[in-house]
Amino acid sequence: MSRLSSRYERLILRYRRPVLLLIVALVAASAWQSHAFRLDASSDSLVLEEDEPLRYYRAIRARYGSDDFLIVTYTPDAALFGQGTLADLGQLRDEQAALEHVASVTSILDVPLIRSPPVSLSDLKQHVPTLEDEGTGRELARREL
């Protein structure tokens, strides 16, 4: 350690002005070239190809498409599962779906319900019940959602 300390003292402290000028020159050169600096922060450069979560994400993205989305929250003035509130949600969903560049809109009206009323897997092949369907128990749907 004393050897390193003596070298530091001989080189840096004895010639502090030339060392300081060298550091300033290096910082100035780096600043001059900083406009050409590019950092690739994509998933390809940051994650190993053998990474299991990345492989899963890519499979899901290939299956369902882009992962661009927007979440809109809604706080009703009345009960959430009341007829008026559900009608307002349906209107809001339809207005959003009509916007340009909107591919799809999913709301609680469109989410599949399996236990409201209970449905067997064979029945799900024919029709997946939603909150808008006739015969859907709203109290069961509220608990399920």
C-alpha positions as CSV (number, residue, x, y, z in Angstrom):
1,M,0.0,0.0,0.0
2,S,2.9,2.3,0.8
3,R,4.4,1.6,-2.6
4,L,1.1,2.7,-4.3
5,S,1.0,5.7,-2.2
6,S,4.5,6.8,-3.0
7,R,3.9,6.3,-6.8
8,Y,0.7,8.4,-6.5
9,E,2.6,11.1,-4.7
10,R,5.5,11.0,-7.3
11,L,3.3,11.1,-10.4
12,I,0.0,12.9,-9.5
13,L,0.8,15.3,-6.7
14,R,4.2,16.3,-8.0
15,Y,2.9,17.0,-11.5
16,R,-0.6,18.2,-10.5
17,R,-0.9,20.9,-13.2
18,P,0.0,18.7,-16.2
19,V,-2.3,15.9,-14.7
20,L,-5.1,18.4,-14.2
21,L,-4.7,19.7,-17.8
22,L,-4.7,16.1,-19.1
23,I,-8.0,15.4,-17.2
24,V,-9.6,18.6,-18.5
25,A,-8.5,17.7,-22.1
26,L,-10.0,14.2,-21.7
27,V,-13.3,15.6,-20.4
28,A,-13.4,18.2,-23.2
29,A,-12.7,15.5,-25.9
30,S,-15.4,13.3,-24.4
31,A,-17.9,16.2,-24.3
32,W,-17.1,17.0,-27.9
33,Q,-17.8,13.5,-29.0
34,S,-20.8,12.9,-26.7
35,H,-23.3,13.7,-29.5
36,A,-22.2,10.5,-31.3
37,F,-22.8,8.3,-28.2
38,R,-25.6,5.8,-28.7
39,L,-26.9,3.4,-26.0
40,D,-28.8,0.4,-27.1
41,A,-31.2,-0.4,-24.3
42,S,-33.4,-2.9,-26.1
43,S,-34.4,-6.2,-24.7
44,D,-32.0,-7.9,-27.1
45,S,-28.9,-6.1,-25.7
46,L,-30.0,-6.1,-22.0
47,V,-31.2,-9.7,-21.5
48,L,-29.6,-13.0,-22.3
49,E,-31.2,-15.0,-25.2
50,E,-31.6,-18.0,-22.9
51,D,-33.7,-16.0,-20.4
52,E,-37.0,-17.8,-19.8
53,P,-39.1,-14.8,-19.0
54,L,-38.0,-13.0,-22.2
55,R,-38.9,-16.1,-24.2
56,Y,-42.3,-16.2,-22.5
57,Y,-42.9,-12.5,-23.2
58,R,-42.0,-12.8,-26.8
59,A,-44.3,-15.8,-27.2
60,I,-47.2,-13.8,-25.7
61,R,-46.4,-10.8,-27.8
62,A,-46.3,-12.9,-31.0
63,R,-49.6,-14.4,-30.1
64,Y,-51.5,-11.3,-29.0
65,G,-49.7,-8.5,-30.9
66,S,-48.4,-5.2,-29.7
67,D,-48.2,-4.4,-26.0
68,D,-49.3,-0.8,-26.4
69,F,-52.3,-0.1,-24.2
70,L,-54.1,2.5,-22.1
71,I,-55.9,1.9,-18.9
72,V,-58.9,4.2,-18.1
73,T,-60.5,4.1,-14.7
74,Y,-64.1,4.9,-14.1
75,T,-65.8,5.9,-10.8
76,P,-69.6,5.8,-11.0
77,D,-71.9,8.0,-9.0
78,A,-74.3,5.1,-8.4
79,A,-73.7,1.3,-7.7
80,L,-71.2,-0.2,-10.1
81,F,-73.4,-3.1,-11.1
82,G,-76.5,-0.9,-11.4
83,Q,-78.4,-0.8,-14.8
84,G,-77.5,2.9,-15.3
85,T,-73.8,2.5,-14.5
86,L,-73.5,-0.5,-16.8
87,A,-75.2,1.4,-19.6
88,D,-72.8,4.3,-19.1
89,L,-69.9,1.8,-19.2
90,G,-71.2,0.4,-22.4
91,Q,-71.5,3.8,-24.0
92,L,-68.0,4.8,-22.8
93,R,-66.6,1.5,-24.3
94,D,-68.3,2.0,-27.6
95,E,-67.1,5.6,-27.8
96,Q,-63.5,4.5,-27.2
97,A,-63.8,1.7,-29.7
98,A,-64.9,4.2,-32.3
99,L,-61.8,6.3,-31.9
100,E,-59.2,6.1,-34.7
101,H,-56.1,3.9,-33.9
102,V,-58.0,2.0,-31.2
103,A,-57.9,-1.7,-32.0
104,S,-59.9,-3.0,-29.1
105,V,-61.5,-2.0,-25.8
106,T,-62.0,-4.3,-22.9
107,S,-64.2,-3.5,-19.9
108,I,-65.9,-5.3,-17.1
109,L,-68.8,-5.8,-19.6
110,D,-66.6,-7.9,-21.9
111,V,-64.6,-10.0,-19.4
112,P,-65.4,-13.7,-19.5
113,L,-67.4,-14.9,-16.5
114,I,-67.1,-18.6,-15.5
115,R,-69.0,-18.6,-12.2
116,S,-71.8,-16.1,-12.8
117,P,-73.7,-18.5,-13.3
118,P,-71.3,-21.5,-13.1
119,V,-70.5,-22.8,-16.6
120,S,-68.9,-26.1,-17.6
121,L,-65.8,-26.2,-19.9
122,S,-67.8,-27.8,-22.7
123,D,-70.3,-24.9,-22.5
124,L,-67.5,-22.4,-22.7
125,K,-66.6,-23.8,-26.2
126,Q,-69.9,-22.6,-27.5
127,H,-70.3,-19.3,-25.7
128,V,-68.3,-17.4,-23.1
129,P,-70.7,-15.5,-20.8
130,T,-70.1,-11.9,-20.0
131,L,-71.8,-9.3,-17.8
132,E,-74.0,-8.1,-20.7
133,D,-75.6,-11.6,-21.2
134,E,-79.1,-12.3,-20.1
135,G,-79.2,-14.6,-17.1
136,T,-75.9,-13.4,-15.7
137,G,-76.1,-13.0,-11.9
138,R,-74.8,-9.5,-11.1
139,E,-74.1,-10.3,-7.5
140,L,-72.1,-13.5,-8.6
141,A,-70.4,-11.4,-11.3
142,R,-69.4,-8.7,-8.7
143,R,-67.9,-11.4,-6.5
144,E,-66.1,-13.0,-9.4
145,L,-64.7,-9.8,-10.8
